[in-house]
Amino acid sequence: MIDHKLYIKRCLQIAKNGVGVSRPNPSVGAVVVYQNKIIGEGFTSAYGGNHAEVNAINAVKDKVLLKEATIYVTLEPCSHFGKTPPCADLIVKHQLKNVVVGCVDSNSLVAGKGIERLINAGINVIVGVLEDECKEHHNRFFTVQNKKRPYIILKWAQTKDGFVAPLTKDEQKPVWISNPYSQQLVHKWRAQEHGILVGTNTVFADNPKLNVRSWTGQNPVRIVLDRTLRIPENSSVLDGSVKTIIITEKEEYLFESSRELILETIDFSHNLAKQVCNVLQKHQIQSVIIEGGTQTLQTFIDENLWDEARLFVGETTFKVGVKAPVFKKVVKEEINIKTDVLKIYTND
């Protein structure tokens, strides 16, 4: 008996290679199997390039085998023309015998139409293999499609006694709570997500670059909440090296918007997190890491606008300092990273 789960697991493994690269398309994984042997596999290329199914089929050396093969995909094959032709049509063209789908696409342009196209062509289709795992992998894509906002990740590090920063410090740079291994992991996350957001106090305290330095990948779009445009013009976030969105309530700007520096005005007095999400949706930001500070994180927690939280607990203590956000959720997973403990939460 064929173990469909085994091959969908492989699809999920290779699909991770496209995270942070394929957007706005979802990072799909695809595997072509002939007589219980993988003969081709692929994941979604950078936007404008091939989809996973195309890469997997192209990887098959002997195309004659496709008529007796099964293609496994994490997400329903598309049925519409975008930057590339429909993947469902390619599968029909090569007359693959079976298609096994992890989960159905909620995009109204697809939403079952790809599966219908395959069935009408006489192809045997199985849907829902490791469905929960596939939906979790595609959570950024589904959040944008279904909730009309980016996937939101809260991230901070706190001491054993619950502080995120000292009350005072001598230099305008971070006081590290997490260890170098955790810090590198954060840069990997930055390369995977579309945007990174901080508040004014974090810019004043740390002058962060908010880019990818300890990992390979694209820099996220920087988003800064600066209610009264207080941050200095020589701040790293205003250096023009990375696309940056400044969200403020001031109507008169000291500097003009440009391709790399965009200014957006909202009302900070109510529903701040919701308004920020609207701005990010306007700019088609699919996911964002919110890295602080406490006030900014607490705003999203209080408005219940978040999907995942990643909390590092270091081995140091401050005794006094800036308190960590008030957060009352049951931890989903704990991971030891040398001297740190990474706690992961989901907002179910």
N, C-alpha and C positions, 0 to 999 in steps of 0.2 A: 504494500500500500504506500502511495506517495505521501511524504510528510510535507504538506504545503507550508506549514509553519517554519520549517527549516529554511526554505528559500525566501520567505518574506523576512525572516530575521537577517538573512544576508542582504536583502534589499535595504533594510533599515541601516545596516552597517555602512554600506557604500553611500547611502543618501547623505550621511553626515559630511561627506567631502564637499557637498555643494552648499552647506549652510554658510550664510554670509556672502555668498558669491552669486547665487542664482536669482536673488530678489530683483523685481517683485514676484517672480515665479517661485512656487514652492520647490524645495530641494527634494526631488523624487529619486528613489532608487529603483532600478529595474534589473531583472536577471532572466536570461533565456536558458531553459533547461530542456535537454534532449536525452531520453532514456536515463533519467536520474543523474545526469551530468551537466554541469554548467558549461555552456558553450559561448556565452556572451553576457556581459554585464555593463552597466553604465549608470551615471547619475546626471542630474540636470546641469548643463553648462551655464556659464555666465549669461546674463540677459541678452537675448538676441541670438544665442547659439542653440545647439540641439537640446531637445528634451531628453529625459533619461531613456525612454523607450527607443528613440532614434539611435542614441549612443550604444545601447545594448544590442540592437539588431545589427548595426554597422560592425560591431565587434565579432559577429558570427562569421567565420571564414567560409563555411560551406552553406550558402543560403538555401540550398535544396532541403536541408534538414529542418528549416523553419516550418514547413507544412505539417510536420509531426511533433513540433516543439510546443512548449508552454512558456509564456512570458508572465513573470511575476512583477507586480508593481505596487508601491506603497499607496499610490493615489490613482483614482480613476483616470484613464487616458483621456486627454482633451479631445473635443470634437469640433472645435472652432478654429478659424484662422486668426493668428496673432502675428507675432514676428516670424513664426514658422507655421507650416501646414499642420493639420490635425494629426495627432499620434494615432488616434483610432483608425484613420484612413490608411496609415502606413501598415498597421497590424493586419488590416483587411487585405491590403495589396499583397502582402507576403503570405496570406492564408494560414496564419498560425492556428494551431488546433485548439489551444486552450489559453485563456487569460485568467489569472488569479489576481484579484484586487484587494488591497488592504482595507481601504476606506473610500467612500464615495466623495466626490468633490462637491463642496457646497456652493461654489461659484455658479451664479445663475447662467453663465454662458455654457457650463458643462452640466452639473447637477443631474446625473443619470443619463444624459444624452450620449455620452461616450460609450457607456455600457449598452445602451439601446442600439447604437450603431453596430457594435460588435455582434450582439445577439441576432440582429436582423441579417447579418452577413453569414450566419450559420456557425459562428464561433461559440464554443462552450465557455461560459463565464461563471466564475465563482467569486463571490463578494463577501468581505467581512472576515478575512483571515488575519488574526492579530489586529483586529480593528482598533482596539483601545491604544495599543502601542503605536500604530500608524497615525492615529489622531493626535497623540501626544507629540510625536515627531513633527507633525505639521501644525502645531498649535499656533505659531505666529501667523501662518497663512489663514487659518480658520478664524482667529481672533479678528483680523482685519476684515474678512469677508462677513462674519456674523455679528460682530459687535461694533464695527465701524470705528475702530480705534486701534492703536498699536498694541502689541503684546508688551506688557510692562513687567520688568524685573527690578525688584528692590535689592540693593546690595549695600552692605556696610560691614565694618569691622569694629568690634568692641572689646574692651578689656574684660578680664574675669569679673571685675566689680561693676561693669555696666556703663562704661564711659567710651565715647567715640573720639574724644580729643581732650587735651589739657585745657585749662581755662586760659592760660597765657603761654607764650613761647617766644623765643628770641628771633627766629627767622621765619620768613614767609615761605614755608615749605611743609610738606606733610610730616607728622610725627607718626612713624609706622607702628601699628599695633600687630598686624599680621606679619608672617615671615616671608622671605623672598620667594618661596615656592608658591604660596598663596597669591603673592603679588603677580607672579608670572601667569598664573591661572586666570587672574582678572584680565590681563591683557589678551589672553586667548578669547575670553568672553567678549571683550570689546570688538575683536575682529569678527565675531559671529553675529553681532547685533548691528542694527541700522543706525541707532542713535545713542547718545549718552547725555544725561541731564544732571545738572547741579544747580544750586542756588547761589545767590550773591555772597553769602558768608563763606562758602567753600572757596570761591575765587579769591576773596580777600585774605583768607587764612593760609591757603596753600599755593595760590597761583598755578593751578594744574594745567597741563597741556591737553589732557583728555584724549590722548591718541594711543596708537599701538606702538610700543617700543620694544617690548620683551617677547614679541610674537610676530609671526609673519601673517599679513593680511591687510585688508582695507581699514583705514581709520573711520570710526563712526562719525556721523554728523553730530556736531556739538550743539547742545541746547542749554542756554543759560537763562534762569529766571532772575531778572534784574528790574525790580519794580520801578525804581526811580533813576535808572541808568547811572548807578554809582561806581561801577567797576572802572578802574583806570584804563586809559587808552593803551598803555603799555602792557596790559595783561596778556598772558600767553593765549588765552581763548580768543583774543582779537588780532592775532598775528597774521590772519589770512591764509594760513597753511592748510586749513581744513574748513569745509563748509560749516558755518556756524549760524544758528538761529538765536537771536536775543529776544526774549519775550518780556515786554515791559508794559507799563500803563501810561507812559509819557507820550504826549501827542507831538511834542517838538523834540527832534533828535539832534544830537550834537554831531552826528555823522550819518551819511546816507547809506541806504541799502545798496548792496552790490551782489555780484554772483556768489561770492564766498561769505558775505555777511548780510544776513537778512534780519529785519526788524519787524516784529509782530506786536500789536497792541491788544491787550485784554483788560478786563476789570478784575483786579486782585482781591476785591472785597468779598467775593462769594464764589463758591464752586470752582476754585482755582484749578484743581486737578482735571476736572471735566473740560474746562476751557483750554488747558494745555493740550489735552488729548485731541481737541478739535483742531488746534493749530497743527499738531503733528500729523493728523489725518489729512489736512489740507496739503501738507508737503509730502504726503505718501510715505511717511516714516512707518515701517512695518513693525519694528520692535525698538525698545529703548531700555537701557540700563539706567536706573536712577541711583546715583552714587552719593547723594547727600546735598547738604548736611541734614541734621536731625529734623529741623523745621520742614524742609522740603519732603523728606521721607514721610514724616508724620502726616503731612497734608494728604498724600496719596493713601496712606493707611486709613486715616479717618474718613475719607470719601469712598473707601473700599474700591479703589481703582488700581488694582494690581493683580497680577497673575501668579507670580513666583517671587519668593524672597530668598536671598542667599546671604547668610549671616556668618561671618568669621568671628570666632572667639579666640583671642590670643592668650598668651600665658602671662602677660603683664598686668599690673594694677596701677591705677592713678590715684585712688583714694578720693580725689576731688577732680572735677572736670565737667565737660559737656556731656550730659546724659544721652544715652542711646534712645532711639524711638521706643515708645510704649507699644508693645507688640504681643498680642495674646492669640497665638495659634499653636496647634500641635505640630511638632516637627515631623516631617515626612521621612527624612533621611539624614544621618550624621556620617560625615567622612573625616577621618583623621588625616591631616596634612602636616606631617612632622609634629611640630609643637602646637599647631592650630587645630581647632575643630570647626569644620564647615557644616552648618545646619541649613537644610533646605526645606522650605515651606511652599505649599501650593494653596491658592485661594479657590477652594472647591465650592 
